[in-house]
Each structure stands twice: as C-alpha cells, then as structure tokens.
Amino acid sequence: MKSKKIVIASTGSLGKLHPAMALALELKARGHQIAFATSAVYRAKIEQAGINYHLLRPDLLYLLVTTYYLLLATYIRSSCQTN
C-alpha cells in the first residue's frame, strides 16, 4: 500500500490523547507520514514518541486553565471583601 499523509487532531485530556497517540504510532509503523495536532501542553509527549507535532488552535487547555484561575480569583476577591 502506498504511504499516506495523515493528520490526527486531539483535544482534551490524556484519556483522549493516549488512544490517538497509539493510532498514530501504529500508522507510522505501517509507513505512513503522521502529523499530530494538539495542545501545546502535550508537545513534549508527542515529540518524545517520535511523532511530528503541530499546534492545534485555539489552545483549549490553556483557555480552560486561564478561565478557572480567573473565576477562582474572582471568588476569593469577593469572599474577602467586607460589607
């Protein structure tokens, strides 16, 4: 079979990332060219596995974490204010 160029995209947690990585590694072992698009948080993990990494925008994990800390800061600030 002729080699194909394949892009795999994954967002979310490691529970979604690991199965997609297993698929990417198997396809690579069969001779296909793989590009893996995901959050910057997982870049090292993807590259250490020998898979080509590409940033998937927007970086949803960054947005989630940023939103969480903004909400937490707002809660702390409002609970510390005296009436």
N, CA, C and O of each residue as an XYZ file, in Angstrom:
332
protein
N       0.840     -1.183      0.000
C       0.000      0.000      0.000
C       0.884      1.245      0.000
O       1.933      1.279      0.643
N       0.447      2.251     -0.722
C       1.192      3.497     -0.829
C       1.095      4.291      0.481
O       0.040      4.335      1.113
N       2.205      4.913      0.875
C       2.249      5.733      2.083
C       1.325      6.937      1.950
O       1.255      7.565      0.894
N       0.626      7.248      3.020
C      -0.288      8.388      3.025
C       0.150      9.405      4.066
O       0.805      9.062      5.050
N      -0.222     10.668      3.837
C      -0.009     11.726      4.822
C      -1.291     11.843      5.630
O      -2.366     12.073      5.077
N      -1.169     11.682      6.962
C      -2.348     11.650      7.828
C      -2.173     12.655      8.961
O      -1.112     12.728      9.580
N      -3.221     13.426      9.225
C      -3.240     14.347     10.357
C      -4.212     13.804     11.386
O      -5.355     13.476     11.065
N      -3.749     13.710     12.628
C      -4.608     13.314     13.740
C      -4.684     14.503     14.684
O      -3.658     15.061     15.074
N      -5.898     14.888     15.051
C      -6.101     16.008     15.970
C      -6.761     15.487     17.235
O      -7.673     14.663     17.182
N      -6.285     15.981     18.375
C      -6.853     15.566     19.645
C      -6.914     16.757     20.580
O      -5.946     17.506     20.712
N      -8.056     16.928     21.228
C      -8.202     17.961     22.244
C      -8.611     17.285     23.542
O      -9.140     16.174     23.543
N      -8.360     17.963     24.625
C      -8.834     17.437     25.900
C      -7.756     16.770     26.715
O      -6.591     17.167     26.687
N      -8.161     15.750     27.440
C      -7.320     15.120     28.453
C      -6.461     14.002     27.874
O      -6.522     13.689     26.685
N      -5.658     13.411     28.759
C      -4.814     12.285     28.351
C      -5.652     11.079     27.942
O      -5.196     10.235     27.171
N      -6.870     10.999     28.454
C      -7.765      9.906     28.087
C      -8.145      9.919     26.615
O      -8.485      8.884     26.042
N      -8.084     11.083     26.016
C      -8.328     11.202     24.574
C      -7.020     11.163     23.798
O      -6.964     10.665     22.674
N      -5.976     11.692     24.408
C      -4.683     11.785     23.737
C      -4.027     10.417     23.545
O      -3.549     10.111     22.453
N      -4.000      9.593     24.592
C      -3.283      8.319     24.520
C      -3.803      7.377     23.437
O      -2.990      6.807     22.709
N      -5.120      7.182     23.291
C      -5.579      6.327     22.186
C      -5.219      6.895     20.811
O      -4.891      6.149     19.888
N      -5.284      8.214     20.687
C      -4.920      8.839     19.409
C      -3.433      8.659     19.123
O      -3.035      8.461     17.975
N      -2.611      8.729     20.174
C      -1.168      8.501     20.009
C      -0.895      7.057     19.595
O      -0.041      6.803     18.746
N      -1.616      6.119     20.190
C      -1.438      4.704     19.825
C      -1.766      4.492     18.350
O      -1.061      3.768     17.647
N      -2.835      5.124     17.892
C      -3.202      5.049     16.478
C      -2.108      5.656     15.603
O      -1.727      5.085     14.582
N      -1.607      6.822     16.018
C      -0.548      7.492     15.255
C       0.700      6.623     15.159
O       1.301      6.514     14.090
N       1.089      6.007     16.262
C       2.291      5.162     16.265
C       2.114      3.936     15.377
O       3.048      3.534     14.681
N       0.925      3.338     15.396
C       0.671      2.170     14.542
C       0.688      2.556     13.062
O       1.258      1.843     12.236
N       0.068      3.675     12.737
C       0.079      4.137     11.344
C       1.493      4.472     10.885
O       1.871      4.188      9.748
N       2.276      5.081     11.785
C       3.675      5.397     11.461
C       4.470      4.111     11.226
O       5.278      4.032     10.301
N       4.234      3.105     12.073
C       4.925      1.819     11.931
C       4.576      1.141     10.602
O       5.365      0.355     10.078
N       3.410      1.443     10.069
C       2.986      0.881      8.782
C       3.462      1.718      7.595
O       3.125      1.434      6.446
N       4.263      2.768      7.896
C       4.892      3.521      6.820
C       4.224      4.825      6.429
O       4.641      5.466      5.463
N       3.206      5.226      7.154
C       2.521      6.473      6.829
C       3.215      7.661      7.494
O       3.898      7.509      8.506
N       3.029      8.841      6.911
C       3.574     10.085      7.477
C       2.501     10.703      8.351
O       1.415     11.030      7.873
N       2.805     10.867      9.645
C       1.812     11.321     10.607
C       2.141     12.724     11.105
O       3.288     13.033     11.427
N       1.120     13.557     11.160
C       1.199     14.866     11.810
C       0.159     14.848     12.921
O      -1.002     14.519     12.678
N       0.565     15.198     14.137
C      -0.337     15.167     15.287
C      -0.575     16.586     15.763
O       0.364     17.270     16.170
N      -1.823     17.037     15.715
C      -2.177     18.393     16.127
C      -2.903     18.344     17.461
O      -3.930     17.678     17.596
N      -2.363     19.054     18.448
C      -2.969     19.081     19.774
C      -2.462     20.288     20.554
O      -1.739     21.127     20.016
N      -2.840     20.366     21.801
C      -2.466     21.463     22.685
C      -0.957     21.507     22.919
O      -0.281     20.479     22.879
N      -0.444     22.702     23.162
C       0.990     22.883     23.431
C       1.440     22.134     24.679
O       2.618     21.805     24.816
N       0.511     21.865     25.587
C       0.841     21.149     26.819
C       1.401     19.759     26.516
O       2.224     19.242     27.271
N       0.962     19.160     25.426
C       1.354     17.786     25.092
C       2.486     17.702     24.067
O       2.815     16.610     23.602
N       3.072     18.819     23.717
C       4.105     18.830     22.672
C       5.256     17.866     22.980
O       5.624     17.051     22.133
N       5.820     17.954     24.177
C       6.964     17.096     24.530
C       6.581     15.621     24.453
O       7.358     14.805     23.955
N       5.404     15.277     24.936
C       4.939     13.883     24.920
C       4.843     13.357     23.483
O       5.261     12.235     23.200
N       4.299     14.162     22.593
C       4.157     13.763     21.189
C       5.523     13.608     20.531
O       5.791     12.611     19.861
N       6.379     14.599     20.728
C       7.705     14.562     20.094
C       8.579     13.450     20.659
O       9.358     12.848     19.919
N       8.466     13.162     21.968
C       9.242     12.067     22.560
C       8.842     10.714     21.986
O       9.642      9.779     21.957
N       7.600     10.621     21.532
C       7.122      9.381     20.907
C       7.562      9.276     19.450
O       7.317      8.265     18.792
N       8.218     10.334     18.949
C       8.699     10.309     17.568
C       7.643     10.692     16.542
O       7.750     10.343     15.366
N       6.621     11.415     16.999
C       5.532     11.833     16.111
C       5.687     13.325     15.837
O       6.031     14.090     16.738
N       5.437     13.742     14.602
C       5.509     15.168     14.250
C       4.389     15.926     14.946
O       3.218     15.563     14.834
N       4.756     16.981     15.665
C       3.792     17.777     16.436
C       3.424     19.055     15.691
O       4.269     19.682     15.051
N       2.144     19.431     15.785
C       1.667     20.720     15.276
C       0.678     21.280     16.291
O      -0.134     20.538     16.846
N       0.743     22.578     16.534
C      -0.144     23.222     17.487
C      -1.560     23.298     16.937
O      -1.776     23.725     15.802
N      -2.513     22.883     17.746
C      -3.920     22.980     17.399
C      -4.486     24.201     18.115
O      -4.486     24.271     19.344
N      -4.968     25.164     17.329
C      -5.508     26.387     17.925
C      -7.023     26.399     17.841
O      -7.584     25.788     16.932
N      -7.695     27.066     18.747
C      -7.111     27.700     19.922
C      -6.672     26.632     20.921
O      -7.184     25.513     20.917
N      -5.733     26.987     21.761
C      -5.235     26.063     22.777
C      -6.301     25.956     23.868
O      -6.319     26.744     24.813
N      -7.180     24.979     23.723
C      -8.337     24.856     24.608
C      -7.952     24.596     26.057
O      -8.613     25.096     26.968
N      -6.902     23.827     26.286
C      -6.484     23.564     27.657
C      -6.022     24.852     28.331
O      -6.331     25.085     29.499
N      -5.285     25.688     27.605
C      -4.855     26.976     28.144
C      -6.067     27.836     28.480
O      -6.103     28.466     29.536
N      -7.058     27.868     27.594
C      -8.262     28.655     27.852
C      -9.016     28.148     29.077
O      -9.520     28.941     29.873
N      -9.093     26.842     29.224
C      -9.759     26.264     30.384
C      -9.063     26.625     31.689
O      -9.709     27.039     32.652
N      -7.753     26.468     31.716
C      -6.983     26.769     32.924
C      -7.058     28.253     33.250
O      -7.233     28.623     34.411
N      -6.929     29.095     32.256
C      -6.997     30.535     32.466
C      -8.364     30.933     33.016
O      -8.448     31.725     33.954
N      -9.422     30.394     32.444
C     -10.774     30.689     32.918
C     -10.959     30.226     34.355
O     -11.556     30.936     35.164
N     -10.454     29.048     34.675
C     -10.556     28.524     36.042
C      -9.898     29.476     37.039
O     -10.489     29.809     38.066
N      -8.680     29.910     36.738
C      -7.978     30.787     37.673
C      -8.623     32.168     37.765
O      -8.608     32.779     38.833
N      -9.177     32.659     36.694
C      -9.901     33.931     36.756
C     -11.140     33.814     37.641
O     -11.416     34.703     38.447
N     -11.879     32.728     37.494
C     -13.047     32.505     38.339
C     -12.657     32.327     39.805
O     -13.329     32.845     40.697
N     -11.595     31.611     40.047
C     -11.106     31.407     41.411
C     -10.690     32.728     42.034
O     -11.026     32.999     43.187
N      -9.970     33.549     41.295
C      -9.534     34.849     41.804
C     -10.732     35.743     42.105
O     -10.739     36.455     43.109
N     -11.735     35.709     41.247
C     -12.950     36.499     41.470
C     -13.674     36.035     42.728
O     -14.155     36.855     43.510
N     -13.752     34.728     42.922
C     -14.400     34.177     44.109
C     -13.652     34.582     45.379
O     -14.263     35.017     46.355
N     -12.345     34.439     45.360
C     -11.532     34.802     46.529
C     -11.676     36.289     46.839
O     -11.836     36.689     47.992
N     -11.618     37.080     45.802
C     -11.738     38.531     45.990
C     -13.086     38.902     46.589
O     -13.153     39.715     47.511
N     -14.157     38.313     46.073
C     -15.495     38.656     46.580
C     -15.717     38.129     47.999
O     -16.436     38.750     48.782
N     -15.113     36.997     48.334
C     -15.307     36.462     49.688
C     -14.450     37.195     50.727
O     -14.731     37.120     51.923
N     -13.424     37.892     50.284
C     -12.557     38.637     51.204
C     -13.056     40.063     51.466
O     -12.606     40.721     52.404
N     -13.965     40.522     50.649
C     -14.475     41.882     50.832
C     -15.468     41.905     51.993
O     -16.281     40.996     52.165
N     -15.373     42.972     52.778
C     -16.298     43.119     53.896
C     -17.449     44.016     53.491
O     -17.278     44.936     52.691
N     -18.598     43.753     54.034
C     -19.775     44.580     53.711
C     -19.837     45.802     54.552
O     -20.760     46.603     54.410
